């Protein structure tokens, strides 16, 4: 019979409680002695389990307060990969976006409702008028995030969360340039119109044009050109 070691019991107990909704982000875990007794494990096994959960970004200990449930999984995973914003990884990031966003548009191109179009229209309209860089950044992020949300795929949404910091940093760099704001306006309108036509090929082409144009702009910016 397969036996679960004491450290796994600790990790699995927290994981199962989160899945069942018995634990939520912000909750404080019981004291070490109480938790060890409740799970039937020794304190050393409990501490090892807590170290694993902390490494995954599920919990954190706060001096004088206790141990709390947090949601730092995406941040810790990105740091583990060394995937933090830098000039060197911008183009690899755009290649990854190409894989994700083309796959995404293929999944949703014929599933967008009129209510969804109303939301997307509002976000795209931000680029039709003069706004602050922050407003452009937020509109762009929300536009692409909304398209991802339409898949209702929790794994895809988690991957998107992993990339959020990288994407935000890049958008701030890009939207310092008026011509790139115009690129975004044209690209988002093109994607939106392709979605409204429910034309699979047109949707893919619109996304590819958007990402290819962005990649070229990133190269120019990296070289110090405008």
ABEGO torsion letter per residue (X at the ends): XBBBBAAAAAAAAAAAAAAAGABBBGBBBBBAAAAAAAAGBBAAAAAAAAAAAAAAGABBBBBGAEBBBBBAAAAAAAAAAGBBBBAAAAAAAAAAAAAAAAAAAAAAAAABBAAAAAAAAAAAAAAABBBBAAAAAAAAAAAAAAAAAAAGBAAAAAAAAAAAAAAAAAAAAAAABAAAAAAAAAAAAAAAAAAAAGBAAAAAAAAAAAAAAAAAAAAAAAAGBX
